[in-house]
């Protein structure tokens, strides 16, 4: 065993022995999944007799209990971890979209032990730099945990929580000092089940009430979704999924005909949440495509006099998302062209009086896109020059007639 690794095992055992309660103990284990292996078990078995020689019986007993639990986890409830590892291998090797079928065919293995084995495998992957596979398994872990947790769900508790937080959002005018304590008390309910409930409740309300009442409630749901997206506690992936579900429900009643500018705002919020999900490694391709579609529709709506600030912000967001796609290797040439077109149009708008404050950020983004083009070997001299020297007003204006939509079509 490597010296550094051996010291890490000893430090972990010390942390576990010093935990004041079960919650701290569980959190410490969860934070050190990459160390929960046979070598930790071996280290425990070496430490136990040494503790007893020093008359530290209580600590020795704690280590024995930990060793026993670790043996069970490593072996699996069936006494053999191999079926779980085989299932994980199938999931990693299957064609995209087949994951649900594989899980359905192995329901007897969908349990807490599978989650623990998957977390251990994921931690080892991250330690070895296999981020894509680790993110993929992380997504599946969340799905399985949600499935297992639903067995303990009390729908009435969730319904009461939803109505309480919606009322607080409305009565406080979206004051986070009022809303966040309610979310804090219900951290365990900020999960995929709550996202599903929010979507279903919203759609039922919209179907049964007048357009005026539906519009008012849509405002509350959107504000709640924004607050949950920005909530600094809980599981970020769950918070984002709840927010996305809320935005999508609002868009069903906030049409381009009835409320175009509000719809554009919601589309922008949806795109931002989906892009953030992608950055967390959650279905990056699908989420980036969804974000781009949202921004594209918002841009069309915002091409009206008086909405230039909102339009430039959305163009900047659109460019950022295309740039992210290119950096992930998704059709980099075309995505970089579209990002540059969006940034250049945003630059034109942000050169107007009163909008200059946002200009520098867009110019930086534009320079980064030109730099990436140069690194791909696309007209490197010219692109590097453009990356270093931002476009002048005249250069930007010459682009304005075709805009980024000209490249998209």
LINZIHU-V424073 format. One record per residue. N is the residue number from 0. PHI is phi in whole degrees, -180 to 180 (none if undefined). Layout:
# LINZIHU-V424073
<<N	PHI> <N	PHI>>
This chain:
# LINZIHU-V424073
<<0	none> <1	-62> <2	-61> <3	-62> <4	-66> <5	-61> <6	-66> <7	-64> <8	-64> <9	-64> <10	-63> <11	-63> <12	-61> <13	-61> <14	-62> <15	-65> <16	-69> <17	-95> <18	-65> <19	-83> <20	-151> <21	-66> <22	-63> <23	-64> <24	-61> <25	-64> <26	-65> <27	-63> <28	-61> <29	-64> <30	-76> <31	-128> <32	-58> <33	-68> <34	-102> <35	-86> <36	-145> <37	-63> <38	-69> <39	-64> <40	-60> <41	-62> <42	-64> <43	-60> <44	-66> <45	-79> <46	-78> <47	-55> <48	-65> <49	-66> <50	-64> <51	-69> <52	-63> <53	-94> <54	60> <55	-104> <56	-64> <57	-63> <58	-69> <59	-61> <60	-66> <61	-60> <62	-66> <63	-63> <64	-63> <65	-64> <66	-62> <67	-63> <68	-63> <69	-67> <70	-59> <71	-65> <72	-67> <73	-68> <74	-82> <75	87> <76	-62> <77	-82> <78	87> <79	-147> <80	-78> <81	-60> <82	-58> <83	-67> <84	-66> <85	-64> <86	-65> <87	-61> <88	-63> <89	-60> <90	-65> <91	-71> <92	-98> <93	-74> <94	-63> <95	-58> <96	99> <97	-92> <98	-59> <99	-63> <100	-65> <101	-67> <102	-64> <103	-63> <104	-80> <105	-129> <106	-60> <107	-68> <108	-101> <109	-83> <110	-151> <111	-64> <112	-66> <113	-59> <114	-61> <115	-64> <116	-65> <117	-64> <118	-65> <119	-67> <120	-63> <121	-62> <122	-63> <123	-65> <124	-62> <125	-63> <126	-63> <127	-97> <128	81> <129	-91> <130	-65> <131	-63> <132	-66> <133	-64> <134	-65> <135	-61> <136	-66> <137	-59> <138	-62> <139	-68> <140	-58> <141	-62> <142	-63> <143	-67> <144	-61> <145	-63> <146	-62> <147	-68> <148	-70> <149	-65> <150	-64> <151	-104> <152	-75> <153	-108> <154	-55> <155	-65> <156	-64> <157	-68> <158	-62> <159	-64> <160	-62> <161	-60> <162	-66> <163	-64> <164	-75> <165	-65> <166	-64> <167	-65> <168	-61> <169	-71> <170	-70> <171	-93> <172	57> <173	61> <174	-84> <175	-65> <176	-67> <177	-96> <178	-77> <179	-62> <180	-60> <181	-67> <182	-63> <183	-62> <184	-70> <185	-123> <186	-56> <187	-67> <188	-98> <189	-83> <190	-146> <191	-59> <192	-64> <193	-65> <194	-60> <195	-62> <196	-63> <197	-59> <198	-63> <199	-67> <200	-62> <201	-62> <202	-67> <203	-63> <204	-63> <205	-62> <206	-73> <207	-107> <208	-129> <209	-69> <210	-57> <211	-65> <212	-66> <213	-64> <214	-64> <215	-64> <216	-70> <217	-59> <218	-60> <219	-65> <220	-65> <221	-65> <222	-64> <223	-63> <224	-62> <225	-63> <226	-64> <227	-69> <228	-59> <229	-91> <230	-63> <231	-81> <232	-113> <233	81> <234	-88> <235	-57> <236	-65> <237	-65> <238	-60> <239	-65> <240	-66> <241	-62> <242	-62> <243	-61> <244	-61> <245	-64> <246	-61> <247	-64> <248	-66> <249	-61> <250	-64> <251	-69> <252	-110> <253	-98> <254	-88> <255	-67> <256	-81> <257	-84> <258	-154> <259	-61> <260	-70> <261	-66> <262	-63> <263	-61> <264	-63> <265	-66> <266	-60> <267	-64> <268	-62> <269	-63> <270	-60> <271	-63> <272	-65> <273	-68> <274	-64> <275	-65> <276	-58> <277	-60> <278	-66> <279	-83> <280	87> <281	-94> <282	41> <283	-54> <284	-61> <285	-64> <286	-69> <287	-67> <288	-63> <289	-64> <290	-64> <291	-62> <292	-61> <293	-65> <294	-65> <295	-60> <296	-65> <297	-62> <298	-62> <299	-59> <300	-66> <301	-84> <302	-79> <303	-134> <304	-57> <305	92> <306	-114> <307	-62> <308	-63> <309	-64> <310	-63> <311	-65> <312	-64> <313	-68> <314	-61> <315	-64> <316	-63> <317	-60> <318	-61> <319	-60> <320	-70> <321	-63> <322	-64> <323	-62> <324	-59> <325	-61> <326	-68> <327	-85> <328	85> <329	-90> <330	41> <331	-60> <332	-60> <333	-67> <334	-65> <335	-68> <336	-61> <337	-68> <338	-62> <339	-62> <340	-61> <341	-66> <342	-62> <343	-66> <344	-68> <345	-63> <346	-62> <347	-56> <348	-65> <349	-80> <350	-84> <351	-74> <352	-56> <353	93> <354	-115> <355	-64> <356	-61> <357	-86> <358	-65> <359	-61> <360	-63> <361	-68> <362	-62> <363	-63> <364	-61> <365	-62> <366	-62> <367	-63> <368	-66> <369	-64> <370	-61> <371	-65> <372	-61> <373	-61> <374	-67> <375	-84> <376	85> <377	-89> <378	41> <379	-58> <380	-63> <381	-65> <382	-69> <383	-66> <384	-62> <385	-69> <386	-65> <387	-81> <388	-111> <389	-63> <390	-65> <391	-80> <392	-58> <393	-65> <394	-61> <395	-66> <396	-64> <397	-65> <398	-85> <399	-60> <400	-69> <401	-96> <402	61> <403	-71> <404	-64> <405	-64> <406	-78> <407	-66> <408	-86>>
